[in-house]
Amino acid sequence: MSLRVCVLGSGSKGNSTLVATEKTRLLVDAGLNRRETYARLAAVGERTDGFDAILVSHEHSDHVNGLRLLGIDWKATIYITRPTHEVLAWDPKLGAFELFTPGEKFTVGDIEVTPFSIPHDAADPVAFTLESEGIKIAVVTDLGYVHEVVKQRVKGCQCLIFESNHDLDMLKVGPYPWHVKQRVMSRHGHLSNMATAGFLTEDFDGAAQVLVLAHLSETNNHPEIARLTAEQALEQRTRGERTALHVASQSSPTQVFRF
C-alpha cells in the first residue's frame, strides 16, 4: 500500500483531505479547526503530528479556517499561489511558505503535486492531482463548470474526489437570497449534482477505483440525492468499469482509502 487518502470533512463549514505515503504526509486544505482536525485524524487511526505540508486551494474560510494553528503546530510548509497568499492575513509565526503557479508541478517528499486552475469566485483557485509510486489521486471542488483542463487532468486517477454541491431544485426553492443562488449556479460557483453526472457520463474515463462526491451543501442537497444521481450516471456507461462510489460528509471523515 503506497498511498492513503481520507477526506476528513467536506462542505461549506470546512474542507480538508489527508494524503499520505510511508514517507510524506500532507493536507489538501485546512478548513476544519485544529481541535476537529485532530479528532478526525485520531478517529481514522492517523497521527496528529508529523505533517510535511498544507496545500491551499483558495482563500475561502471553509478551506483555511484551521491553517494558522495547524501550520504553527506542525511547522509544515504552506504551499499557496501568490494571489491567494496576498489576500490572506498572516501570523508572523507562520514562516514556511512555498509559492506555486497553476500548471507547474512541484514535489513534497515522494508526492508529485500538479495544481491547475479552476473557475470559482476566488483570487486564484486551484484543484490538485497528487501522484506517488504510480498512484494518482485528484481533489477537485469549488468550480462552476467542468472545463477541458479539469477533464484532462483527472484522467488516469485511481481516486477522484469531485464536487457534487447542490440539487438545482432544492437550491431554487431553498432559503438562500437570490443573489447567493445566482452565485452558486454561476460559472464561477459550484457544480450541481446534474453537472457532475454529466461529467461522469460523458468525460470520466472510468479509471478511478474510488470516486468520492464532495462539498455537498447541507442546505441545498442531500447525500442520497447526490449518490443516486451519480450512480445513475455511472450506470449509463458501457465500458464495464467498477468504481466504488462514496459520499464525503461535513460531520465525519470518510474511511481511509488505501492504494
QUIZI-V103007 format. One record per pair of residues at least 4 apart in sequence whose C-alpha atoms are under 6 Angstrom apart, sorted by the first residue. I is the first residue (numbers start at 0). J is the second residue. D is the distance in whole Angstrom. If there is no record, write none. Layout:
I|J|D + I|J|D
This chain:
0|258|5 + 1|20|6 + 1|258|6 + 2|19|6 + 2|20|5 + 2|257|6 + 2|258|5 + 3|18|6 + 3|19|5 + 3|256|6 + 3|257|5 + 4|17|6 + 4|18|5 + 4|255|6 + 4|256|5 + 5|16|6 + 5|17|5 + 5|253|6 + 5|255|5 + 6|16|4 + 6|252|6 + 6|253|5 + 7|15|5 + 7|16|5 + 7|252|4 + 8|14|5 + 8|15|6 + 8|248|6 + 8|249|5 + 8|252|5 + 9|13|6 + 9|14|4 + 9|213|6 + 9|214|5 + 9|248|6 + 9|249|5 + 10|214|4 + 10|215|5 + 10|249|5 + 11|61|6 + 12|61|5 + 13|30|4 + 13|31|5 + 13|61|4 + 13|62|6 + 14|30|5 + 14|61|6 + 14|62|5 + 15|27|6 + 15|28|5 + 15|29|5 + 15|30|6 + 16|26|5 + 16|27|5 + 17|26|5 + 18|25|6 + 19|23|6 + 19|24|4 + 23|108|6 + 24|50|5 + 24|51|6 + 25|50|6 + 25|51|6 + 25|52|5 + 25|53|6 + 26|53|5 + 27|53|6 + 27|54|5 + 28|54|6 + 28|55|5 + 28|62|5 + 29|62|5 + 29|63|5 + 29|65|5 + 29|66|5 + 30|61|5 + 30|62|4 + 30|63|5 + 30|64|5 + 30|65|5 + 31|36|6 + 31|65|5 + 32|64|6 + 32|65|4 + 33|65|6 + 37|47|6 + 40|45|5 + 41|45|5 + 51|75|5 + 52|75|5 + 52|76|5 + 52|77|6 + 53|77|5 + 54|78|5 + 55|79|5 + 56|124|6 + 56|125|5 + 57|124|5 + 58|83|6 + 60|64|5 + 66|70|6 + 69|73|6 + 70|74|5 + 70|75|5 + 76|95|5 + 76|96|5 + 77|96|5 + 78|96|6 + 78|97|5 + 78|98|6 + 79|98|5 + 79|99|6 + 80|98|5 + 80|99|5 + 80|100|6 + 81|98|6 + 82|122|6 + 82|123|6 + 83|122|6 + 83|123|6 + 101|114|5 + 101|115|5 + 101|116|6 + 102|114|6 + 102|115|5 + 104|112|6 + 104|113|5 + 105|111|6 + 105|112|5 + 106|110|6 + 106|111|4 + 106|112|6 + 110|130|6 + 110|131|5 + 111|129|6 + 111|130|5 + 112|128|6 + 112|129|5 + 113|127|6 + 113|128|5 + 114|125|6 + 114|126|6 + 114|127|4 + 115|125|5 + 115|126|6 + 116|124|6 + 116|125|4 + 117|124|6 + 117|125|5 + 117|142|6 + 118|142|5 + 118|143|6 + 118|187|5 + 119|142|5 + 119|143|6 + 119|187|4 + 119|188|5 + 120|187|5 + 126|138|6 + 126|139|5 + 127|137|6 + 127|138|5 + 128|136|6 + 128|137|4 + 129|135|6 + 129|136|5 + 130|134|5 + 130|135|4 + 135|156|5 + 135|157|6 + 136|156|5 + 136|157|6 + 136|158|5 + 136|159|6 + 137|159|5 + 137|160|6 + 138|160|5 + 139|161|5 + 140|161|6 + 140|162|5 + 141|189|5 + 142|188|6 + 142|189|5 + 143|186|4 + 143|187|4 + 143|188|4 + 143|189|4 + 143|190|5 + 144|186|6 + 155|206|5 + 156|207|5 + 157|207|4 + 157|208|5 + 158|207|5 + 158|209|5 + 158|210|6 + 159|210|5 + 160|210|6 + 160|211|5 + 161|212|5 + 161|213|6 + 162|212|6 + 162|213|5 + 162|214|6 + 163|190|6 + 163|191|6 + 163|192|5 + 163|195|6 + 163|212|6 + 163|213|6 + 163|215|6 + 164|190|6 + 164|191|5 + 164|214|5 + 164|215|4 + 164|216|5 + 165|191|5 + 165|192|6 + 165|216|6 + 165|219|5 + 165|220|5 + 166|191|6 + 166|192|6 + 166|219|6 + 166|220|5 + 169|173|6 + 169|219|5 + 170|219|5 + 181|185|6 + 182|188|6 + 183|188|4 + 183|189|5 + 184|188|6 + 190|194|6 + 192|225|6 + 196|229|5 + 196|232|5 + 197|201|6 + 198|202|5 + 198|203|6 + 199|203|5 + 200|232|5 + 205|240|6 + 208|242|5 + 208|243|6 + 209|242|6 + 209|243|5 + 210|244|5 + 211|245|5 + 211|246|5 + 212|246|5 + 212|247|6 + 213|247|5 + 216|220|5 + 223|227|6
